[in-house]
Amino acid sequence: MNTFNANEILSAAPDMVALAFGNKANKPHPLASEISLKNIAYVMGEKVRARQSYENDMTVMARGMGTNDFAKLLADGAQQATIAAFEGQADYSAFTSVIDVKDFQPSEIPAMDNDLSLQPLGELAEIQRGFAFAATGGATVSLTTYARAVSISRQLIFNDQIGALTTIFKTIGTNGARLEARLVAEALEANANLDDGQPVFAAEFGNLLASDLATGLGAGIAALRTQLTSAGERADLRARHLVVEPVLEYTARNLVLNSGLDVTVTTLANLPTGRWFLMADPKVCPTVCTLRLNGAKTPVRVEQKRRDFGFDGAQVKVTADVGAALLRRVGIVRGGA
């Protein structure tokens, strides 16, 4: 079956799969372009058990396809393509911040008040103490895990159709970002109560406007400047992100362009008709967050999966640990009926 040494094939396998998925490989193995998934499956099948006299090539390959090593090889190759597709779809990352959580239990996420005013200091005067305290806000949130098993048939493996596999995993990555975008939209729209028992958005907090976007954008810009922090100071925040529902996207982009505003427009498909939000820079005043487990850079991961009984091929699983929440009232304005 194989014309190359088994150890050489196993050494070249990660680079072969990485390149086939369109990933970059640093100094790829010389045989990476000369071997195929068939070669790799065969070697892994023989590694499990030497070929018996009554077995043919396909029998040995099938045994190799069912190993965790073969599934891990495919999962590692698909990981980068999946993550790239996820990040390419995640437009909402422009206005969200990322909060790490240690596990899947409900976690309290306080919004820390960033309003520690500097005090005048005369010669030889004592420096006044300041206190960091939880702002009127914060949320209790938890991660939710979504997953899908991907079954890769023997025909795809035998024909080396990694291009088709790449398309599949890119689609899954894109769908993962759509899922997280929906959670962000739901968090924005829910108007849940914060830790003081009051809703996030209310006219008394200076962050709720009944106006449509065309007539209310100016008032929203002013509101970000005049909202009161927990210390009773005007926030004086600059509008940096305009988040709208799909029907408003064209209007929003024209308003921003024609007014010369330095504001980024982002559309969330799951917001209701007429809804818009204006936000400060999340680096200055984070208001909406997505959750990451233990500092993970991305919520999406591709892993090997034990093959289901009777399936002829290989299986991997794609998992997404996602969640979203509102952090505070200051730094965000909600508009629309």
Disulfide bonds with the S-S distance in Angstrom:
none
